[in-house]
Amino acid sequence: MFLAPPAPHQPFTPPARYRNLFNDITAPRTPSFNTSCNNTKHWLVRKAIYPIPEPVRNWIDESYRNRWRAMLAVDDLVAAVMDTLAATHKLDNTFVFFMSDNGYHLGRRPCVEATVTVEAG
């Protein structure tokens, strides 16, 4: 069996049952959040808008919250699969692997896309 849920990819749409969770969190404000990209950086990094405008910062925070909310549905899916494997006595003969291609920068350096292959630090 292979499962590939779209969460937490855009449009970051969480199920209704989770839409009101995490209202008080924001995207991490690491030391590289909303910092200037100087001319020594890769051209794609230098394309970033600095400073990040407030509407974009708000979008970053809401996207971050919605990604967490959407991942709760993935948690539900994993629990259902594991419960089914256990109930059908197949869990002991099953390998379960978790992989992810996610890693949006959300304002670090100040990139908002996962396509930038530069360390966030």
N, C-alpha and C positions, 0 to 999 in steps of 0.2 A: 504494500500500500504506500502511496506517495500523496501527501497532503501539502498544498501550497496556498494557504490563505493570503489574500491580498493585503491584509492589515500588517503593518501600519502605513501602507503606501497611500499617496494622495488618491482620492480627495479627503482622506482622514475622517471618514464618516463612521462614528461609533453607533452601536445599537442604542435605541431609545432608552433602554434600561440603564445605560451607563452615562448618558449625556450630562447629568448634573454632578458627576464626580470630579474631583481634582480641580475645582474652581479656584482654589487659592495657590496653585503652583504656577511657576513660570519656567521657561527654558533656562538651563544653567547659565549663569553669568561667569564663565571661566575668565581667567586673565586675558584670554585672546578674544573675548566677546566684544564686538563693535570696535575693534582696533583698526588702525590704518594699515593698509598693505603697501609697503614701500616699494621702490623700484627694483629692489634686489629679488623680489618674489617672482614666481612664475606669472606669465602674462594673464592667465585665466584668473589668478588670485587678484591681480591688480585691477581687474574689471569690476570688482566688488564696489558697491556704493558705500561710501564712508562720509560722515557717520550714518548709521542705519536710521532712516526716518521713523518717527513714532508709529505711523500706521503699519509699517513693516515689522517693527518690534512687536506690536500687538498681534499681527498675523503669526509671527514666530511663536509667541506664547500660546495662542489658541491652537496652533498646529501641534505644539508639544503636548498640550492637554488632551487633544483629540487622539493623538497617537497612543497615549497611555490608556485612554478610554477604549479605543479600538482593540488594544492588546488584551483587554479583559475578555473580549469575545474569543480571542485565540486561546486564552487560558481555559475558557469553557469547552472549546473544541478538544483541546488536549486532554482535559479531564474526562470528557465523554469517551474518547478513544481508549484511554487507559482503563476506564471502568468497563468498557465493552470487552477489551482484551482479558481483563481479570475475570469477568463473568463467564466468558467462553473458554476459560482455562488455557488461553494462548499467550498470556503475558510472560510466562517463564521461558517460552520459546521464541520470543520476539525481541529484536534489537530496535531501539528507538533512538533516532538521531535528530537533533535540533540544529538548524542552520539558519543564518540570516544574511541578507544582503543590505540590511538597513544601516544607516549611519549619517543621516543628514546633519550638516554642520550647524544649522539654525543660528547663524549670527557670529560664528567664530571665524575670524580673519577676514572680513565679516561675510562669509559665504553662506548661502542658504540652500545649496544643492549638494547632493551626495556625489556628484560627478567630479568634484575637485579632489585630486589625489595629493593633498598636502596635509601634513600633520596639523592637528588643531592646537597644539601646545604653544 
